[in-house]
Amino acid sequence: MWATTDTKHCGPARAYLQKALDLGSTNPTVVRLAAIENIVGVKEASGNITQIAEIVASVPDSFLVISGDDALTTAVMAVGGRGVISVVSNEAPAEMAQIVELCESGDFAAARKLFTWLLPLCQVNFVETNPIPVKAAMAAMGLMEETYRLPLVPPSPAAREKILRVLQHLHFLGAAARA
């Protein structure tokens, strides 16, 4: 295995481990893990939809392939994925749950519409190192106190402005925003 920070697919703050593949892009390690009774699934955050689709096609239906990237949830579920381990659900849990439910029911048009609306939040959550933007957003929404422990620090003024602009656009600010 090798570790990388893939700035093209994952952003500079998202490091992941990727098994060097020798059998096309189907990950033989995941296929072997799927055969182990007490392993029920995998969080897939490679950003490679072809690889994800091949993994889904190569494992038993009972083995869960879960999106690890909010921005790819609809696409992952379209190829057989079964949900998401989500960052955006901290700020918009009902909306992310609805996207997953719409995908599960096969209503990908409605899921895409809701996802497209929520996409700016998916993007701004990584304007700086995660979870800094999420903490700032949740504090601005009145969901928590804005506190950071080192090595995390508050977002830069420019990043904070972007975060607030997205929250305002989505109507996630103000007393009636989440009622």
Summary of the structure (lengths in Angstrom):
residues: 179
radius of gyration: 17.6
end to end distance: 46.6
largest distance: 54.2
contacts: 500
relative contact order: 0.09
helix: 45%
strand: 9%
